[in-house]
Amino acid sequence: MRPNWPSCPLSEKSQRFFDLLAIGRVSNLPTVWSNVITGFLVARCFHEAPESIGGELVLVALLLGSASCAYLFGTFLNDWKDACFDEQYRPERAIPSGRWSRRAIGGIALVFAILSIACLVPLSLSAAIVPLLGAALLTSIVCYTILHKKTPTAIIPMGLCRGLLYPLGFFSAASWSPGLAAQSLNPLPVIILMGLGSLVYVAGLTLAARYESGPTTGTVPRLSLRFLLFACLLTHIWWWISGSFDKPGGASPLLSALPALAAFVYWTARSLFILRRSVPEFVSRSLAGICLVDLLAFPGIAIMLQITSFPLMPSPALLPCLPLSCMVLSLVLQRVAPAT
C-alpha cells in the first residue's frame, strides 16, 4: 500500500520528513506496542502486580520505548544496507534519490540501537534475562538485515524479531512482580508458544514480502503461507480455553473466544483473497493484522485478570480495545507512511 501523500509538490524539508516516516515504517509501530503490551498482560495473569501503579506505568513506558527504538533501528539499518539494491530496483527511495545520505541513515540507525539498550538498563537491574532478550532482539534484526536479500531462510530471524517481543514484555513485568499469583498453569510454555505463533505468522508475511519487489520471480507459496498465518489460532488460545482455571461467572471460554476468532479469521481470509491481485496490499493488511493475532489471547487475559484483580484495568472486558485500537492506528498511519 502506497501512502496518500499530498498531490501538490512537497518542499524539500517536507519530502525529507516524509522520507523518514517511510524509512521508519512508522505505520507498523502500533503493532509493536500491541505485542509488548500483550506480553506484559500475560505476565500479570500469572504474576502479582506491584502496589505502585506509577511503577507499572514506568515499566510499560520503558518497554514500549525499547521495543520501538529496536524496531526503528531495524528499519533504518535495512535501508542503509539495501542502498545499492534500491539504486537498481527502487531509485525513488530516500538514499538512491540523494535526499538522504547513506551515512546519515546509518547514523540514525545506530542512535536507535543505543536508545533501545538504554531503555532496558533500568529493567535489567532485577532480571538478567531482560538484557539477554534485548540483545537477542537486536541480533535477530542484524541477522535479518544481512540475510534477507540472500536466502529465504531470512524469514526465521524476521519472525524472531516479533516472537521475542512477547517474552520481553513478559519477563520484564514478571521481574517487577512481588510473587506468583494463585494459578495452576505454568506460564513459561504459554509465553513460549505465543512467541512461536507470532514468529511463524510474521515469517509468513516476510515470505510473501519477498515477492513484492526486486528480481524475485514466481508466485507466493500459498499453502505454506496459510499454515504460517493460521498457526497462531492454536498457540494463542490453548492455554486459557483448556479450562485449566476457574472462570468468573461460569462463562464458557470457547464462547468468549468466538469474537476474536471471527475477527482474525475474517481479516486474514480477506487478506489472502487480496493476495491474488496485490502482494503489497496483502502484506500491508496482514502487518496491521498482527494486532488481531494478539487479540486471540485477550479473552483469556481478561478472564485471568479478573481472578488476579490487576489494578491498572478495573474493567478487563475493555482489554480487547487495546489491540484493536493499535490496529486502527496502524491502518490510519499506512495512509501517511508505507507499511513495507
Steps between C-alpha positions, in 0.01 A plus 500: 500500500642833395455801728252774410746787495382845392446527124671839483882511489660481844772731621840341547465500880153346483616233259795412725263475797268264310810303399579441867145381563529262205842369601375447856185318379332686785161354411621172651599650836151449651531127426828496695326670793218246484750210517684643799182584692368148434814346649477737797135409568565126471759545776241672716273196456757291687704750703364744755520868412707729725307735726632811323292578191756766410768232485286295263455797269875567498560132419259511206653827372853355510387182324321691226797734459750217472291295256419805287865603476603142417241494221616834361861382523401210275318709240774760469770231495308322226493806274868566575590142404278494188622829351673331205202273434264797512712690246409232248146403599360789712678818385221719641595416858673748728862384468516426123320827425762694697256655748674318786857373510571140583726614782222706661253210490761266648570752776130526585479120517790494747331762720181292515699189599665691786166640617344153495775367724480804728126446561570143612772593750259580789307180426819294501576572865249243626528225236797389290272353233373845397831625352551158342165528324585855392832381359328209324251742346769732363703200378197362315451839335860507381483139376186571300652814350805306384311198365168622365616562142707181494285211623135415577613375843522866601132468591616325820694792654222734383247285683726499805494880503127480572497179697742645756274796580260285703775358726656845531174644632428191708832464682537875555160506673571177690830635631317791667241272660492431876401138435298247303122521491295196599491320163545131425629557146874538435546835322826408322346272232228760448733786409735276300219362283348844452841625387522205261157584357606859442827381345333279240233761416763767429716244319205447267466872436872528434480210255227683308687832518795345312276502193401864540794660318835428348614209284306222679294298253223246541187498711455516875480143644141533623468164680805566715382857552160388629662265751733771626223756535246280678734313739442769762140379536646216706789671675303798628187338643585149624621613842178666612240314296613168653312572823811491720357771725165609639305748288316777688125461459543160332546657156595261220858569384415380149209742481727779622746414223256519210509878432880509490514184289245638255683832467837333437369239255297754302782754474761239408276324247416834342871586483574167329230578244665837433834320455374376162518851356752686719784368714580847647140554611489152653819565696375838623166358617664201664752716683211692655344159569783423744280678755228242433751226579540668839122529530468119495653487848301787649180317601716274717703793630179680598366193683824440690548865595155492658635225724827679584334845540753687287492865624564675166188354340185542713290368208680205332217475246645813337841337448436393137478870416880518541602285199201620298591866551861421405375337180284799410792736564725284281252512212465878535878547500528288185336791318802712595790254496521163319497187714774332292 
